[in-house]
Amino acid sequence: MDKIVYESSAPGTETQHYAVAILQDKELHCTPIQGIIQMRPSYSYYDKQDKRKTDKNKADSEDEEKEPEAQQVTVKFARQETEVSKKAKEKSYETIAQRINEEPWFDALWKSSETDHAELERLKLFSATSSDGSALTVRAKEYVRALVPAPPEDEADIAPTKRPSPHEQIKEILMRAKLMTFNDLRSLVRTEEGPLTPAVLLSALSGAACCVRGLWAARSADLYTRALPVPARLLCAARDHVLYLFTQHSYVDRRKVAAAVRLPPAEVLEIIRSVAKFNPNTGWELIIPPDLAFEAKYPEVVQRQNLYWEARQRMFNEMLIGENIPKRQRKKSQRDSVSSDTMMSPKPRCNSVTEEESDKKRHKNKSATGSGKRTRNTSSSSVQDAT
């Protein structure tokens, strides 16, 4: 190849949002942009080669005299295009390629970046006049309003949504945050009049959350409301058991919890991770330290919450006792017991004899052996007497 052809394309049309800036001697010079083009190498010569081969093959085929064969003609009627089909056609590759090919060509003069002409063009990026930078003189609200314009009139006419009740706010916050202190909740839960008083917030917390070592957490019944592989009542009981253990101890052993709740290890780990973090030296501890100041300021609230946890733990123990009761078993038949005993006992051999029979046989052989000797002796003596 003796030359390379570059074709331009417009990557963006909204050029008013862009500018070219250059920094020199602690001065920032910005120049607005009138247009953006992107130069890419063109490989249209591949298409020319393919077209040349196609034309040559077509010319060769025309030279050969062949009678035209009968061809089946299919008649199609154009359907009325819908808006969706028109938009899809406009976004197709053929339409975009046709639009690019129809763009007009402009003659341009190429100059290298190292020439004097290019250096003069770069000097145009620097402004001849300078202006001192001014500090922000508008108010904070006006500056934010300038950054974020006001909503349209049709949206402004819509009535604002009603703020949820403190009870609902507490549930939503604790379901996301897992554990929070009383002061943090007070700074987040608000009404139309403003933040809640401590007495009003405590009243709302008593019906929407539970307290563990001065920290507030969402109730288990509010967390497990969707269908899960493990029944929701078992997950609620397991989480309540974990929170009860934290009211009694500073650290929790995951293996003991898994043995007590009898759930899959993955579910147990997820429950513990929702309220605790792992300490390699001691074990699982609460995500945030206990709120000792709240426990000292509101001892009656802590006492009521401890009674609540003891009641939940009694329900957990009763559930375990109910699961430990053995189910009624079917009585086995005598035939099964005999067959099982037979299977456990060794199978006797065919040529085996009892100990009593072996003694009798041994005694019989012994007596037979003794009588034979006497007979032989008697016969021998009689022979000697005869001689």
C-alpha distance (Angstrom), angle and dihedral (degrees) to the residues before:
residue distance angle dihedral
M1 . . .
D2 3.77 . .
K3 3.79 96.8 .
I4 3.80 142.3 23.9
V5 3.78 121.9 -140.3
Y6 3.81 119.6 -147.3
E7 3.78 121.8 -161.2
S8 3.77 124.2 -160.8
S9 3.78 128.4 -135.3
A10 3.79 132.0 -176.6
P11 3.83 109.2 -120.0
G12 3.81 92.7 -176.9
T13 3.76 138.6 18.6
E14 3.83 102.5 -168.7
T15 3.78 96.4 75.9
Q16 3.81 94.2 157.6
H17 3.80 89.0 83.1
Y18 3.82 94.0 60.1
A19 3.78 136.3 68.3
V20 3.80 138.4 175.2
A21 3.80 113.8 -120.1
I22 3.77 132.1 -172.2
L23 3.81 127.5 -173.4
Q24 3.79 120.3 -145.9
D25 3.80 130.1 159.0
K26 3.82 90.9 -6.8
E27 3.80 90.1 -56.1
L28 3.79 122.8 120.5
H29 3.81 114.7 -147.9
C30 3.82 116.3 -166.7
T31 3.80 124.2 -167.6
P32 3.81 122.4 -170.1
I33 3.79 118.3 -123.5
Q34 3.78 122.4 -126.6
G35 3.79 97.0 -173.2
I36 3.79 143.5 -7.8
I37 3.79 125.5 -141.7
Q38 3.77 130.5 176.6
M39 3.81 120.6 -149.7
R40 3.78 118.0 -145.7
P41 3.81 129.8 173.7
S42 3.80 114.1 -101.9
Y43 3.79 121.5 -136.8
S44 3.76 96.8 -170.8
Y45 3.82 90.8 131.3
Y46 3.79 87.7 77.2
D47 3.79 88.1 60.6
K48 3.80 90.0 48.9
Q49 3.80 91.4 54.1
D50 3.79 91.7 49.8
K51 3.79 90.7 47.6
R52 3.82 91.2 49.8
K53 3.81 90.9 52.8
T54 3.78 91.3 47.4
D55 3.80 92.2 50.8
K56 3.81 91.2 48.6
N57 3.79 92.8 50.9
K58 3.77 89.9 47.1
A59 3.80 91.6 51.4
D60 3.80 91.4 49.8
S61 3.76 91.4 50.8
E62 3.80 91.8 50.0
D63 3.80 91.0 53.7
E64 3.75 90.9 60.5
E65 3.75 108.5 80.6
K66 3.74 108.9 -133.3
E67 3.69 130.0 162.9
P68 3.78 112.4 -113.7
E69 3.75 111.3 -104.5
A70 3.74 122.5 -136.4
Q71 3.78 110.6 -100.5
Q72 3.72 130.0 -165.4
V73 3.77 113.2 -112.8
T74 3.78 119.8 -149.3
V75 3.75 117.2 -158.0
K76 3.79 116.0 -150.6
F77 3.77 127.6 -174.4
A78 3.77 119.2 -147.2
R79 3.75 114.6 -116.7
Q80 3.75 124.2 -139.0
E81 3.80 108.7 -94.3
T82 3.77 118.9 -126.3
E83 3.79 126.7 -144.8
V84 3.80 91.4 -102.4
S85 3.81 93.4 51.8
K86 3.81 91.1 47.1
K87 3.81 92.0 53.2
A88 3.80 91.1 46.7
K89 3.81 90.5 50.0
E90 3.81 91.5 50.4
K91 3.80 90.3 54.4
S92 3.81 94.6 47.6
Y93 3.80 121.7 112.4
E94 3.80 93.8 -116.5
T95 3.79 92.7 55.3
I96 3.80 93.0 47.4
A97 3.82 92.0 47.0
Q98 3.81 90.9 48.9
R99 3.79 90.8 49.6
I100 3.81 90.7 51.2
N101 3.80 92.5 49.0
E102 3.80 91.0 50.6
E103 3.81 92.7 56.1
P104 3.83 111.2 113.7
W105 3.79 120.7 -111.0
F106 3.80 121.3 -123.7
D107 3.76 125.5 -158.3
A108 3.80 111.8 -121.7
L109 3.77 134.5 -177.8
W110 3.79 115.5 -129.9
K111 3.76 118.4 -140.3
S112 3.77 125.8 179.3
S113 3.80 118.3 -118.4
E114 3.81 90.8 -119.8
T115 3.80 96.9 57.4
D116 3.79 126.8 102.0
H117 3.79 90.4 -113.7
A118 3.81 91.2 59.1
E119 3.81 90.8 47.5
L120 3.80 90.6 54.0
E121 3.79 90.6 50.5
R122 3.79 90.8 52.2
L123 3.78 90.7 52.0
K124 3.79 88.1 61.6
L125 3.81 88.3 69.5
F126 3.81 89.9 70.6
S127 3.77 117.2 81.8
A128 3.78 118.3 -127.9
T129 3.80 92.9 -148.5
S130 3.79 124.6 58.5
S131 3.79 129.2 -157.8
D132 3.77 127.5 -166.2
G133 3.78 115.8 -114.1
S134 3.78 114.2 -109.1
A135 3.78 126.0 -147.0
L136 3.78 121.7 -117.9
T137 3.79 107.5 -79.6
V138 3.81 100.8 176.2
R139 3.77 124.8 88.7
A140 3.76 122.9 -97.8
K141 3.82 94.5 -107.6
E142 3.81 91.6 48.4
Y143 3.80 90.8 49.4
V144 3.81 91.7 50.5
R145 3.80 90.3 46.9
A146 3.81 89.1 52.0
L147 3.81 90.5 52.4
V148 3.81 94.1 42.8
P149 3.80 111.0 35.9
A150 3.77 120.8 -142.9
P151 3.82 116.6 -90.1
P152 3.79 118.9 -97.7
E153 3.76 119.1 -88.1
D154 3.79 93.9 -105.7
E155 3.81 90.6 55.5
A156 3.80 92.8 44.1
D157 3.79 90.8 57.3
I158 3.81 91.7 58.7
A159 3.79 112.4 100.2
P160 3.81 112.7 -112.2
T161 3.78 117.4 -107.4
K162 3.77 116.9 -97.7
R163 3.78 116.5 -105.2
P164 3.82 112.0 -112.5
S165 3.77 119.0 -110.1
P166 3.82 119.2 -94.5
H167 3.80 89.2 -108.2
E168 3.83 91.6 57.2
Q169 3.80 92.8 42.1
I170 3.80 91.3 54.1
K171 3.80 92.0 50.2
E172 3.80 93.4 49.3
I173 3.81 94.2 45.8
L174 3.81 95.5 47.8
M175 3.80 93.6 45.4
R176 3.81 87.5 60.2
A177 3.80 101.5 34.7
K178 3.87 96.8 39.7
L179 3.85 93.4 -157.8
M180 3.81 130.1 26.6
T181 3.77 139.4 166.1
F182 3.79 123.7 -116.7
N183 3.81 93.4 -110.9
D184 3.81 92.9 51.6
L185 3.79 91.0 51.1
R186 3.78 91.3 49.0
S187 3.81 90.8 54.7
L188 3.83 92.1 51.8
V189 3.81 105.1 38.2
R190 3.79 110.4 78.5
T191 3.77 141.8 159.3
E192 3.78 132.4 -154.0
E193 3.81 89.4 -85.5
G194 3.81 94.2 50.6
P195 3.82 137.7 -99.0
L196 3.80 120.3 -4.1
T197 3.76 124.7 -107.2
P198 3.82 117.1 -114.2
A199 3.81 92.3 -108.3
V200 3.81 93.7 51.3
L201 3.81 91.8 45.5
L202 3.82 92.0 50.1
S203 3.78 90.1 50.9
A204 3.81 90.7 51.8
L205 3.81 92.5 45.1
S206 3.80 93.1 53.2
G207 3.80 90.3 63.0
A208 3.81 99.8 37.3
A209 3.82 107.6 34.4
C210 3.80 145.3 23.1
C211 3.80 130.6 -125.7
V212 3.82 125.8 -127.5
R213 3.81 117.7 -179.5
G214 3.81 90.8 -25.6
L215 3.83 92.6 -48.2
W216 3.79 123.7 111.7
A217 3.81 124.2 -132.4
A218 3.78 135.4 175.4
R219 3.78 118.3 -95.7
S220 3.78 116.3 -101.2
A221 3.80 93.3 -125.2
D222 3.82 89.8 61.3
L223 3.81 93.4 51.2
Y224 3.80 102.0 50.5
T225 3.79 103.2 50.7
R226 3.82 100.2 123.5
A227 3.79 127.5 77.0
L228 3.82 111.2 -87.6
P229 3.82 134.7 174.3
V230 3.82 89.0 -108.4
P231 3.84 116.4 57.2
A232 3.79 113.2 -100.1
R233 3.81 93.9 -127.7
L234 3.82 90.7 59.1
L235 3.80 92.2 49.2
C236 3.81 91.4 48.2
A237 3.81 91.4 49.0
A238 3.81 91.7 48.1
R239 3.81 93.5 49.6
D240 3.81 92.1 46.6
H241 3.81 88.9 50.9
V242 3.81 91.0 52.5
L243 3.82 92.3 49.0
Y244 3.81 90.4 47.3
L245 3.81 89.9 53.9
F246 3.80 89.8 53.6
T247 3.81 89.9 54.2
Q248 3.81 88.1 57.5
H249 3.81 102.2 34.8
S250 3.78 136.9 29.4
Y251 3.80 93.0 -138.0
V252 3.81 134.1 37.3
D253 3.81 131.4 -154.4
R254 3.80 112.4 -135.4
R255 3.82 94.2 -153.0
K256 3.79 92.4 55.5
V257 3.79 90.8 47.7
A258 3.81 91.5 50.3
A259 3.80 90.8 50.1
A260 3.81 91.3 50.2
V261 3.81 101.1 45.0
R262 3.84 95.8 38.3
L263 3.80 95.7 -145.9
P264 3.82 130.2 135.1
P265 3.83 112.4 -75.7
A266 3.81 92.0 -117.6
E267 3.80 92.4 56.1
V268 3.81 92.0 46.8
L269 3.80 91.6 50.4
E270 3.80 91.9 49.1
I271 3.81 91.8 50.8
I272 3.81 92.7 49.9
R273 3.80 93.2 45.1
S274 3.80 90.8 54.6
V275 3.82 91.6 67.3
A276 3.82 106.4 14.5
K277 3.78 144.0 46.8
F278 3.80 128.6 -145.6
N279 3.80 120.7 -105.2
P280 3.84 111.1 -168.1
N281 3.81 92.2 -150.5
T282 3.81 100.2 49.7
G283 3.81 111.7 7.5
W284 3.79 135.4 -112.3
E285 3.81 114.9 -5.6
L286 3.81 133.6 174.0
I287 3.80 117.1 -74.7
I288 3.81 92.0 -118.9
P289 3.81 127.1 25.5
P290 3.82 117.5 -92.3
D291 3.80 116.1 -88.8
L292 3.79 100.0 -117.9
A293 3.81 92.1 170.7
F294 3.81 91.4 59.9
E295 3.82 91.7 48.0
A296 3.80 90.5 52.2
K297 3.82 93.8 45.8
Y298 3.82 98.4 44.7
P299 3.83 107.6 29.9
E300 3.82 93.3 154.8
V301 3.83 90.7 57.6
V302 3.80 90.8 49.8
Q303 3.82 90.7 48.8
R304 3.82 91.9 52.2
Q305 3.78 90.7 49.0
N306 3.81 91.3 49.8
L307 3.81 89.5 53.7
Y308 3.79 88.4 50.5
W309 3.81 91.3 52.9
E310 3.80 92.6 47.6
A311 3.80 89.5 53.4
R312 3.81 90.8 49.5
Q313 3.80 90.5 49.2
R314 3.83 91.5 51.6
M315 3.79 89.1 53.0
F316 3.80 88.9 49.9
N317 3.82 91.7 51.5
E318 3.81 91.8 47.8
M319 3.79 89.6 51.9
L320 3.81 90.8 52.4
I321 3.82 91.7 47.6
G322 3.79 89.8 51.6
E323 3.79 90.5 52.5
N324 3.83 92.7 47.6
I325 3.86 94.2 57.5
P326 3.83 105.5 106.6
K327 3.75 115.9 -120.2
R328 3.82 122.1 -118.5
Q329 3.79 108.6 -84.8
R330 3.76 126.8 -148.8
K331 3.81 115.0 -109.7
K332 3.78 113.0 -113.4
S333 3.79 119.8 -126.9
Q334 3.78 123.2 -116.3
R335 3.75 90.5 -115.6
D336 3.79 90.7 60.1
S337 3.80 91.3 49.6
V338 3.77 93.0 49.2
S339 3.75 92.6 47.1
S340 3.78 90.6 48.7
D341 3.82 91.2 50.8
T342 3.74 89.6 48.5
M343 3.77 91.1 50.8
M344 3.80 91.2 51.1
S345 3.86 94.4 48.1
P346 3.83 119.4 76.4
K347 3.80 117.1 -102.7
P348 3.88 112.3 -109.8
R349 3.78 118.2 -121.1
C350 3.82 120.6 -117.5
N351 3.84 96.8 -122.7
S352 3.80 96.8 43.9
V353 3.85 122.4 119.3
T354 3.75 132.5 -164.4
E355 3.78 124.3 -105.8
E356 3.82 92.3 -110.3
E357 3.78 92.6 53.6
S358 3.78 91.4 48.4
D359 3.85 90.8 53.0
K360 3.81 91.9 50.2
K361 3.78 91.6 49.0
R362 3.80 91.4 48.3
H363 3.84 91.0 50.2
K364 3.79 92.0 48.1
N365 3.79 92.4 51.2
K366 3.79 90.4 48.4
S367 3.80 93.7 52.1
A368 3.78 91.6 46.2
T369 3.77 90.8 51.7
G370 3.83 92.6 51.8
S371 3.84 95.5 50.6
G372 3.79 91.2 50.3
K373 3.77 91.7 56.9
R374 3.81 92.4 51.6
T375 3.77 91.8 51.0
R376 3.76 92.2 51.8
N377 3.81 91.4 48.2
T378 3.79 93.0 49.0
S379 3.74 92.9 50.2
S380 3.77 92.4 49.3
S381 3.82 92.8 51.0
S382 3.76 92.2 49.1
V383 3.76 89.7 53.7
Q384 3.79 90.7 52.3
D385 3.83 91.4 50.2
A386 3.74 90.6 50.8
T387 3.74 90.7 54.0
